[in-house]
């Protein structure tokens, strides 16, 4: 009997293919990797789904759905990989609760965990995070009802039928069994992610004398920064290098990241004659200043933040916004708090000298991939790359949201709208949602007077999440995923912000309100297939 497929919308340029089990999901993934359709940008496998992200200028959902429907998934992929022994200190906060849930003692839980063999099925959530299946079927526990804000790097955890190791400090809802000193993610290695699909893992109890491998050694510290360049004299919040992101790294669990307001980034580069993907500095809510040790040409776009120049002679003048301007040696540039929007982009003619990581200079704050944040006292070095002429005649910038205002964002409903009651969907669309202070580049936590009502409290197997996904945890209060979101998530996504409003979403300040407007952006003739 042919495999039953479901095609579920996931925003303007992505959709999920839902399958019956993990084995069939891996078969589809491997088949797509072997015969990748034209226009497919990214494939994100998960427990029972493959998220397909595509270029809408090259292909469309209907064509890709038809391609997938014709594939023979009756066979099964045979994967082979390396075997790793992972030392663990079994001191996890949830060790006792997991043992009680499974009806075991803590000692039996540790024994069975070390006797089991785990196999990497796919990667996601964060760079180097491997979802592993277990050959002991008794390991099946639910996620925590409320995810933790911070889980330490190296935490060994389980959720559902999967095991995993957190590669960096990050939020998460898995049950913690212990910690390992091994580094799951290290860009100094040939393969930054220690584990890849097909690899096998055996956990070893450090208390029983497990020897730590050399990969557990601490990395060497980075060299001191150069002493010449533009000196940062104020940074109220860490400023970040951002370009258009690092696509095509999903196989290592790396999301695209990049500037939250891509139009503003491109505009800043156009002002000073740079290629549109040149890295600029993303400054959140102003409060930034630097001094020049040489003549430079800059441009500032995005959130208007009252740029002022103090010349070497002590004269203070206003710098133009969304237009190129010059600093002479000894001049200081100061950015105030923006009157609207959240994020400003500072571009330097010729670009900044910044080392790319995995093909991009963007800093991913969740994954901790990319250059370190820029802080007061740092020195920014010009790259002096070739540039075109500056463009002083750019169009006037659009008005951005202010605190207290209501912003309407277009959304594509799905992929998991059916996990919510009719009342829950109506609440999502009719209620205003306030942007809370618990917001960042990872996502905006929203608060509404009425939480979203779900049909049941079932566990959703982890699946790919697109940029702009609106994920709803058990609290019923949504989280709108921004550029540094995890590749996969385990809570249902009720809708995804349309592509044309993603930049606007990244500029909504804390204290503003959001209203979601549903748009028909999924091909109605792409149906489930048998």
TIDREN-400160 format. One record per residue (C-alpha): residue number from 1; residue in one letter; chain; x, y, z. Coordinates in nm, 2 decimals. Example, Ala and Ser with C-alpha at 12.3 -4.5 7.8 and 13.67 -1.06 7.14 Angstrom:
BEGIN
  nr rest kette   east  north     up
   1    A     A   1.23  -0.45   0.78
   2    S     A   1.37  -0.11   0.71
//
This chain:
BEGIN
  nr rest kette   east  north     up
   1    X     A   0.00   0.00   0.00
   2    X     A   0.15   0.34  -0.09
   3    X     A   0.27   0.57   0.19
   4    X     A   0.01   0.82   0.31
   5    X     A   0.15   1.17   0.30
   6    X     A   0.02   1.50   0.43
   7    X     A   0.13   1.84   0.30
   8    X     A   0.11   2.11   0.57
   9    X     A   0.17   2.48   0.51
  10    X     A   0.46   2.64   0.70
  11    X     A   0.48   2.99   0.58
  12    X     A   0.53   3.16   0.24
  13    X     A   0.82   2.94   0.12
  14    X     A   0.81   2.62   0.33
  15    X     A   0.59   2.33   0.39
  16    X     A   0.59   2.00   0.59
  17    X     A   0.56   1.66   0.45
  18    X     A   0.41   1.44   0.73
  19    X     A   0.47   1.07   0.72
  20    X     A   0.38   0.77   0.92
  21    X     A   0.70   0.70   1.12
  22    X     A   1.06   0.79   1.16
  23    X     A   1.19   0.52   0.92
  24    X     A   0.98   0.65   0.63
  25    X     A   1.08   1.01   0.71
  26    X     A   1.45   0.91   0.68
  27    X     A   1.38   0.73   0.36
  28    X     A   1.22   1.04   0.21
  29    X     A   1.50   1.26   0.33
  30    X     A   1.77   1.04   0.18
  31    X     A   1.57   1.02  -0.15
  32    X     A   1.54   1.40  -0.17
  33    X     A   1.91   1.44  -0.09
  34    X     A   1.99   1.19  -0.37
  35    X     A   1.76   1.36  -0.63
  36    X     A   1.72   1.72  -0.50
  37    X     A   1.45   1.90  -0.69
  38    X     A   1.55   2.24  -0.84
  39    X     A   1.47   2.53  -0.62
  40    X     A   1.49   2.34  -0.29
  41    X     A   1.69   2.56  -0.04
  42    X     A   1.68   2.35   0.27
  43    X     A   1.56   2.01   0.40
  44    X     A   1.49   1.98   0.77
  45    X     A   1.40   1.63   0.89
  46    X     A   1.24   1.55   1.22
  47    X     A   1.05   1.27   1.39
  48    X     A   0.77   1.22   1.14
  49    X     A   0.81   1.52   0.90
  50    X     A   1.05   1.67   0.65
  51    X     A   1.03   2.05   0.61
  52    X     A   1.10   2.16   0.26
  53    X     A   1.21   2.52   0.21
  54    X     A   1.22   2.64  -0.14
  55    X     A   1.29   2.95  -0.36
  56    X     A   0.95   3.07  -0.48
  57    X     A   1.12   3.23  -0.79
  58    X     A   1.23   2.89  -0.91
  59    X     A   0.95   2.64  -0.80
  60    X     A   0.63   2.62  -0.60
  61    X     A   0.46   2.40  -0.35
  62    X     A   0.24   2.22  -0.60
  63    X     A   0.53   2.11  -0.81
  64    X     A   0.73   1.99  -0.51
  65    X     A   0.43   1.81  -0.36
  66    X     A   0.37   1.63  -0.69
  67    X     A   0.74   1.54  -0.70
  68    X     A   0.73   1.39  -0.35
  69    X     A   0.41   1.21  -0.42
  70    X     A   0.57   1.02  -0.71
  71    X     A   0.86   0.90  -0.49
  72    X     A   0.88   0.53  -0.40
  73    X     A   0.92   0.51  -0.02
  74    X     A   0.85   0.14   0.02
  75    X     A   1.22   0.07   0.08
  76    X     A   1.42   0.17   0.38
  77    X     A   1.75   0.36   0.40
  78    X     A   2.05   0.19   0.53
  79    X     A   2.28   0.43   0.72
  80    X     A   2.62   0.37   0.86
  81    X     A   2.82   0.59   1.09
  82    X     A   3.08   0.61   1.36
  83    X     A   3.04   0.48   1.72
  84    X     A   3.11   0.72   2.01
  85    X     A   3.14   0.65   2.38
  86    X     A   3.01   0.96   2.57
  87    X     A   3.11   0.99   2.94
  88    X     A   2.83   1.12   3.16
  89    X     A   2.80   1.24   3.52
  90    X     A   2.44   1.13   3.62
  91    X     A   2.35   1.44   3.82
  92    X     A   2.05   1.57   3.62
  93    X     A   1.77   1.77   3.79
  94    X     A   1.51   1.53   3.64
  95    X     A   1.68   1.21   3.72
  96    X     A   1.45   1.12   4.01
  97    X     A   1.13   1.23   3.83
  98    X     A   1.22   1.03   3.52
  99    X     A   1.29   0.72   3.73
 100    X     A   0.96   0.76   3.91
 101    X     A   0.77   0.80   3.58
 102    X     A   0.92   0.48   3.44
 103    X     A   0.87   0.29   3.76
 104    X     A   1.24   0.23   3.82
 105    X     A   1.49   0.32   4.08
 106    X     A   1.76   0.59   3.99
 107    X     A   2.02   0.31   3.98
 108    X     A   1.82   0.11   3.73
 109    X     A   1.76   0.41   3.52
 110    X     A   2.13   0.48   3.50
 111    X     A   2.21   0.11   3.43
 112    X     A   1.96   0.09   3.15
 113    X     A   2.07   0.42   3.00
 114    X     A   2.43   0.30   2.99
 115    X     A   2.34  -0.04   2.85
 116    X     A   2.13   0.11   2.56
 117    X     A   2.26   0.21   2.22
 118    X     A   2.14   0.53   2.07
 119    X     A   2.15   0.61   1.70
 120    X     A   2.14   0.96   1.55
 121    X     A   1.83   1.00   1.33
 122    X     A   1.86   1.37   1.25
 123    X     A   1.99   1.70   1.38
 124    X     A   1.81   2.01   1.47
 125    X     A   1.70   2.25   1.75
 126    X     A   2.06   2.39   1.78
 127    X     A   2.39   2.33   1.60
 128    X     A   2.53   1.99   1.70
 129    X     A   2.21   1.88   1.87
 130    X     A   2.14   1.52   1.75
 131    X     A   1.80   1.35   1.79
 132    X     A   1.89   0.99   1.88
 133    X     A   1.66   0.68   1.88
 134    X     A   1.71   0.42   2.15
 135    X     A   1.72   0.04   2.12
 136    X     A   1.55   0.01   2.46
 137    X     A   1.18   0.09   2.39
 138    X     A   1.11   0.16   2.76
 139    X     A   1.27   0.50   2.73
 140    X     A   0.96   0.71   2.64
 141    X     A   0.89   1.01   2.87
 142    X     A   0.71   1.34   2.80
 143    X     A   0.88   1.68   2.78
 144    X     A   0.85   1.91   3.08
 145    X     A   0.52   2.10   3.08
 146    X     A   0.72   2.43   3.12
 147    X     A   1.05   2.45   2.93
 148    X     A   1.35   2.58   3.12
 149    X     A   1.49   2.92   3.03
 150    X     A   1.85   2.79   3.04
 151    X     A   1.99   2.44   3.01
 152    X     A   2.37   2.41   3.05
 153    X     A   2.59   2.29   2.76
 154    X     A   2.66   1.92   2.78
 155    X     A   2.33   1.83   2.94
 156    X     A   2.23   1.47   2.85
 157    X     A   1.85   1.45   2.82
 158    X     A   1.56   1.25   2.69
 159    X     A   1.21   1.35   2.56
 160    X     A   0.95   1.12   2.40
 161    X     A   1.14   0.83   2.25
 162    X     A   1.45   1.05   2.17
 163    X     A   1.78   1.12   2.35
 164    X     A   2.00   1.42   2.30
 165    X     A   2.29   1.63   2.43
 166    X     A   2.26   2.01   2.45
 167    X     A   2.56   2.15   2.27
 168    X     A   2.54   2.50   2.42
 169    X     A   2.35   2.68   2.69
 170    X     A   2.00   2.72   2.56
 171    X     A   1.63   2.70   2.66
 172    X     A   1.46   2.36   2.64
 173    X     A   1.20   2.13   2.77
 174    X     A   1.37   1.79   2.77
 175    X     A   1.42   1.58   3.09
 176    X     A   1.78   1.62   3.22
 177    X     A   1.97   1.30   3.32
 178    X     A   2.32   1.43   3.36
 179    X     A   2.61   1.61   3.19
 180    X     A   2.90   1.53   2.97
 181    X     A   3.23   1.73   2.93
 182    X     A   3.24   1.65   2.55
 183    X     A   3.19   1.94   2.31
 184    X     A   2.91   1.85   2.07
 185    X     A   2.98   2.16   1.86
 186    X     A   3.32   2.30   1.77
 187    X     A   3.38   2.50   1.46
 188    X     A   3.76   2.43   1.49
 189    X     A   3.69   2.07   1.39
 190    X     A   3.66   1.96   1.03
 191    X     A   3.30   1.86   1.10
 192    X     A   3.18   2.11   1.36
 193    X     A   2.90   1.88   1.48
 194    X     A   3.04   1.58   1.67
 195    X     A   2.75   1.36   1.58
 196    X     A   2.59   1.31   1.24
 197    X     A   2.29   1.10   1.12
 198    X     A   2.38   0.72   1.13
 199    X     A   2.63   0.76   1.42
 200    X     A   2.58   0.54   1.73
 201    X     A   2.63   0.65   2.09
 202    X     A   2.69   0.46   2.41
 203    X     A   2.67   0.65   2.73
 204    X     A   2.93   0.57   3.00
 205    X     A   2.91   0.65   3.37
 206    X     A   3.20   0.87   3.48
 207    X     A   3.14   0.75   3.84
 208    X     A   3.26   0.41   3.72
 209    X     A   3.59   0.53   3.60
 210    X     A   3.52   0.63   3.24
 211    X     A   3.83   0.79   3.07
 212    X     A   3.77   1.13   2.91
 213    X     A   3.87   1.14   2.54
 214    X     A   4.09   1.42   2.41
 215    X     A   3.79   1.59   2.26
 216    X     A   3.68   1.69   2.61
 217    X     A   3.97   1.93   2.64
 218    X     A   3.90   2.29   2.66
 219    X     A   3.96   2.49   2.34
 220    X     A   4.24   2.74   2.33
 221    X     A   4.14   3.10   2.39
 222    X     A   4.10   3.33   2.10
 223    X     A   4.39   3.57   2.01
 224    X     A   4.37   3.93   2.13
 225    X     A   4.19   4.17   1.89
 226    X     A   4.39   4.40   1.68
 227    X     A   4.47   4.74   1.83
 228    X     A   4.39   4.97   1.54
 229    X     A   4.05   5.07   1.39
 230    X     A   3.72   5.22   1.51
 231    X     A   3.70   5.20   1.89
 232    X     A   3.37   5.13   2.05
 233    X     A   3.32   5.37   2.34
 234    X     A   2.96   5.28   2.43
 235    X     A   2.74   4.97   2.38
 236    X     A   2.45   4.96   2.62
 237    X     A   2.35   4.63   2.47
 238    X     A   2.57   4.39   2.28
 239    X     A   2.59   4.49   1.91
 240    X     A   2.61   4.21   1.65
 241    X     A   2.76   4.16   1.31
 242    X     A   2.49   4.05   1.07
 243    X     A   2.46   3.98   0.70
 244    X     A   2.20   3.78   0.51
 245    X     A   2.27   3.46   0.71
 246    X     A   2.41   3.11   0.65
 247    X     A   2.16   2.90   0.45
 248    X     A   2.22   2.54   0.37
 249    X     A   2.36   2.43   0.70
 250    X     A   2.05   2.24   0.83
 251    X     A   2.24   1.91   0.82
 252    X     A   2.45   2.03   1.11
 253    X     A   2.15   2.17   1.30
 254    X     A   2.24   2.53   1.20
 255    X     A   1.96   2.78   1.12
 256    X     A   2.00   3.07   0.88
 257    X     A   2.02   3.36   1.13
 258    X     A   2.11   3.69   0.97
 259    X     A   1.98   4.04   1.00
 260    X     A   1.62   4.07   1.15
 261    X     A   1.54   4.35   0.91
 262    X     A   1.70   4.24   0.58
 263    X     A   1.56   4.53   0.38
 264    X     A   1.73   4.78   0.62
 265    X     A   2.06   4.59   0.60
 266    X     A   2.05   4.60   0.22
 267    X     A   1.96   4.97   0.23
 268    X     A   2.26   5.05   0.45
 269    X     A   2.50   4.87   0.22
 270    X     A   2.35   5.04  -0.09
 271    X     A   2.40   5.38   0.07
 272    X     A   2.78   5.32   0.10
 273    X     A   2.83   5.12  -0.22
 274    X     A   2.88   4.78  -0.06
 275    X     A   2.74   4.45  -0.20
 276    X     A   2.40   4.38  -0.03
 277    X     A   2.52   4.09   0.17
 278    X     A   2.81   4.27   0.33
 279    X     A   2.81   4.24   0.71
 280    X     A   2.69   4.55   0.90
 281    X     A   2.64   4.61   1.28
 282    X     A   2.29   4.54   1.41
 283    X     A   2.23   4.77   1.71
 284    X     A   1.93   4.70   1.93
 285    X     A   1.75   5.00   2.08
 286    X     A   2.04   5.25   2.03
 287    X     A   2.29   5.34   2.30
 288    X     A   2.60   5.29   2.08
 289    X     A   2.90   5.51   2.01
 290    X     A   3.24   5.48   1.84
 291    X     A   3.54   5.70   1.76
 292    X     A   3.72   5.70   1.43
 293    X     A   4.10   5.68   1.39
 294    X     A   4.08   5.74   1.02
 295    X     A   3.84   5.90   0.76
 296    X     A   3.55   5.66   0.70
 297    X     A   3.21   5.66   0.52
 298    X     A   2.91   5.51   0.71
 299    X     A   2.54   5.48   0.68
 300    X     A   2.27   5.41   0.93
 301    X     A   1.93   5.26   0.85
 302    X     A   1.65   5.07   1.03
 303    X     A   1.53   5.22   1.36
 304    X     A   1.60   5.60   1.35
 305    X     A   1.82   5.66   1.66
 306    X     A   1.93   6.03   1.64
 307    X     A   2.29   5.99   1.52
 308    X     A   2.52   6.27   1.63
 309    X     A   2.88   6.35   1.54
 310    X     A   3.12   6.52   1.78
 311    X     A   3.41   6.64   1.58
 312    X     A   3.77   6.64   1.69
 313    X     A   3.73   7.01   1.75
 314    X     A   3.44   6.96   1.99
 315    X     A   3.15   7.07   1.75
 316    X     A   2.83   6.85   1.77
 317    X     A   2.63   6.81   1.45
 318    X     A   2.35   6.57   1.35
 319    X     A   2.44   6.29   1.11
 320    X     A   2.19   6.21   0.83
 321    X     A   1.98   5.90   0.86
 322    X     A   1.94   5.65   0.58
 323    X     A   2.21   5.85   0.38
 324    X     A   2.58   5.81   0.36
 325    X     A   2.80   6.04   0.59
 326    X     A   3.17   6.08   0.67
 327    X     A   3.37   6.07   0.99
 328    X     A   3.72   6.22   1.00
 329    X     A   4.00   6.10   1.23
 330    X     A   3.91   6.19   1.59
 331    X     A   3.53   6.22   1.53
 332    X     A   3.29   6.04   1.75
 333    X     A   2.95   5.90   1.64
 334    X     A   2.68   5.85   1.91
 335    X     A   2.34   5.68   1.86
 336    X     A   2.05   5.76   2.09
 337    X     A   1.74   5.56   2.16
 338    X     A   1.52   5.51   1.85
 339    X     A   1.19   5.69   1.84
 340    X     A   1.04   5.39   1.65
 341    X     A   1.14   5.04   1.57
 342    X     A   1.40   4.83   1.76
 343    X     A   1.71   4.76   1.54
 344    X     A   1.94   4.99   1.35
 345    X     A   2.21   4.89   1.10
 346    X     A   2.55   5.06   1.07
 347    X     A   2.73   4.99   0.74
 348    X     A   3.09   5.09   0.67
 349    X     A   3.21   5.16   0.31
 350    X     A   3.44   4.87   0.22
 351    X     A   3.30   4.65   0.50
 352    X     A   3.42   4.54   0.84
 353    X     A   3.71   4.29   0.88
 354    X     A   3.52   4.00   1.04
 355    X     A   3.59   3.63   1.01
 356    X     A   3.30   3.43   0.86
 357    X     A   3.19   3.11   1.03
 358    X     A   3.02   2.85   0.81
 359    X     A   3.01   3.10   0.53
 360    X     A   2.85   3.39   0.71
 361    X     A   2.96   3.67   0.94
 362    X     A   2.62   3.66   1.12
 363    X     A   2.61   3.61   1.50
 364    X     A   2.35   3.35   1.60
 365    X     A   2.28   3.42   1.96
 366    X     A   2.10   3.09   2.03
 367    X     A   2.35   2.87   1.86
 368    X     A   2.65   3.08   1.96
 369    X     A   2.78   3.06   1.61
 370    X     A   2.96   3.35   1.45
 371    X     A   3.17   3.65   1.57
 372    X     A   3.14   3.74   1.94
 373    X     A   2.91   4.04   2.03
 374    X     A   3.06   4.39   2.01
 375    X     A   3.11   4.56   2.35
 376    X     A   3.26   4.88   2.48
 377    X     A   3.63   4.88   2.44
 378    X     A   3.63   4.66   2.13
 379    X     A   3.82   4.77   1.82
 380    X     A   3.64   4.74   1.48
 381    X     A   3.88   4.70   1.19
 382    X     A   3.78   4.83   0.84
 383    X     A   3.82   4.56   0.56
 384    X     A   3.88   4.82   0.29
 385    X     A   3.72   4.59   0.02
 386    X     A   3.63   4.74  -0.32
 387    X     A   3.30   4.93  -0.32
 388    X     A   3.09   5.11  -0.58
 389    X     A   2.99   5.47  -0.56
 390    X     A   2.79   5.59  -0.26
 391    X     A   2.43   5.66  -0.32
 392    X     A   2.30   5.98  -0.15
 393    X     A   1.96   5.96  -0.32
 394    X     A   1.80   5.66  -0.15
 395    X     A   1.42   5.66  -0.09
 396    X     A   1.28   5.78   0.23
 397    X     A   1.27   5.50   0.50
 398    X     A   0.93   5.36   0.59
 399    X     A   0.78   5.44   0.93
 400    X     A   0.83   5.17   1.20
 401    X     A   0.62   5.06   1.49
 402    X     A   0.63   5.24   1.83
 403    X     A   0.57   5.12   2.18
 404    X     A   0.20   5.12   2.26
 405    X     A   0.10   5.09   1.89
 406    X     A  -0.08   4.80   1.73
 407    X     A   0.09   4.63   1.44
 408    X     A  -0.09   4.40   1.20
 409    X     A   0.11   4.10   1.07
 410    X     A  -0.01   3.88   0.79
 411    X     A   0.01   3.51   0.88
 412    X     A  -0.02   3.18   0.69
 413    X     A  -0.22   2.94   0.92
 414    X     A  -0.06   2.60   0.99
 415    X     A   0.10   2.36   1.00
 416    X     A  -0.07   2.27   1.33
 417    X     A  -0.38   2.49   1.34
 418    X     A  -0.59   2.17   1.38
 419    X     A  -0.42   2.12   1.72
 420    X     A  -0.63   2.41   1.85
 421    X     A  -1.00   2.44   1.91
 422    X     A  -1.21   2.67   1.69
 423    X     A  -1.22   2.90   1.99
 424    X     A  -0.84   2.89   2.02
 425    X     A  -0.80   2.98   1.65
 426    X     A  -1.05   3.26   1.68
 427    X     A  -0.87   3.40   1.99
 428    X     A  -0.54   3.39   1.80
 429    X     A  -0.68   3.60   1.52
 430    X     A  -0.91   3.84   1.71
 431    X     A  -0.70   3.92   2.02
 432    X     A  -0.42   4.17   2.05
 433    X     A  -0.09   4.03   2.17
 434    X     A   0.15   4.24   2.37
 435    X     A   0.53   4.20   2.30
 436    X     A   0.68   4.13   2.64
 437    X     A   1.03   4.21   2.77
 438    X     A   1.12   3.84   2.74
 439    X     A   1.20   3.89   2.38
 440    X     A   1.52   3.86   2.18
 441    X     A   1.66   3.76   1.84
 442    X     A   1.55   3.41   1.91
 443    X     A   1.18   3.50   1.94
 444    X     A   0.92   3.74   2.08
 445    X     A   0.72   3.62   2.38
 446    X     A   0.37   3.74   2.34
 447    X     A   0.10   3.79   2.61
 448    X     A  -0.27   3.80   2.56
 449    X     A  -0.56   3.82   2.80
 450    X     A  -0.69   3.48   2.70
 451    X     A  -0.45   3.19   2.63
 452    X     A  -0.49   2.98   2.32
 453    X     A  -0.71   2.67   2.38
 454    X     A  -0.58   2.34   2.24
 455    X     A  -0.79   2.03   2.15
 456    X     A  -0.58   1.82   2.38
 457    X     A  -0.24   1.81   2.56
 458    X     A  -0.08   1.55   2.34
 459    X     A   0.30   1.56   2.28
 460    X     A   0.39   1.68   1.93
 461    X     A   0.69   1.50   1.78
 462    X     A   0.97   1.74   1.71
 463    X     A   0.94   1.90   1.36
 464    X     A   1.10   2.17   1.15
 465    X     A   1.01   2.53   1.23
 466    X     A   1.03   2.81   0.97
 467    X     A   1.14   3.17   1.03
 468    X     A   0.83   3.35   1.16
 469    X     A   0.67   3.04   1.32
 470    X     A   0.43   3.12   1.60
 471    X     A   0.48   2.83   1.84
 472    X     A   0.24   2.78   2.13
 473    X     A   0.36   2.60   2.45
 474    X     A   0.13   2.45   2.71
 475    X     A   0.08   2.80   2.87
 476    X     A  -0.12   2.90   2.56
 477    X     A   0.09   3.22   2.52
 478    X     A   0.26   3.23   2.18
 479    X     A   0.63   3.27   2.09
 480    X     A   0.70   3.43   1.75
 481    X     A   1.03   3.28   1.62
 482    X     A   1.28   3.53   1.48
 483    X     A   1.61   3.48   1.30
 484    X     A   1.80   3.29   1.57
 485    X     A   1.51   3.04   1.63
 486    X     A   1.58   2.67   1.66
 487    X     A   1.56   2.46   1.35
 488    X     A   1.31   2.22   1.51
 489    X     A   1.06   2.25   1.79
 490    X     A   0.82   2.03   1.99
 491    X     A   0.52   2.26   2.04
 492    X     A   0.25   2.31   1.78
 493    X     A   0.29   2.61   1.54
 494    X     A  -0.05   2.77   1.48
 495    X     A   0.07   3.00   1.20
 496    X     A   0.38   3.15   1.03
 497    X     A   0.43   3.52   0.96
 498    X     A   0.42   3.59   0.58
 499    X     A   0.76   3.65   0.42
 500    X     A   0.67   4.02   0.34
 501    X     A   0.62   4.10   0.70
 502    X     A   0.93   3.93   0.86
 503    X     A   1.14   4.25   0.85
 504    X     A   0.85   4.44   1.02
 505    X     A   0.82   4.17   1.29
 506    X     A   1.19   4.22   1.37
 507    X     A   1.13   4.59   1.43
 508    X     A   0.83   4.56   1.67
 509    X     A   0.94   4.71   2.01
 510    X     A   0.86   4.58   2.36
 511    X     A   0.53   4.71   2.47
 512    X     A   0.38   4.72   2.12
 513    X     A   0.08   4.50   2.03
 514    X     A   0.04   4.26   1.75
 515    X     A  -0.28   4.15   1.56
 516    X     A  -0.26   3.86   1.32
 517    X     A  -0.43   3.87   0.99
 518    X     A  -0.47   3.53   0.81
 519    X     A  -0.39   3.52   0.44
 520    X     A  -0.45   3.24   0.18
 521    X     A  -0.09   3.16   0.09
 522    X     A  -0.10   2.78   0.05
 523    X     A  -0.19   2.61  -0.27
 524    X     A  -0.54   2.48  -0.21
 525    X     A  -0.50   2.20  -0.46
 526    X     A  -0.21   2.04  -0.27
 527    X     A  -0.40   1.77  -0.09
 528    X     A  -0.32   1.47   0.13
 529    X     A  -0.23   1.17  -0.08
 530    X     A  -0.26   0.79  -0.03
//
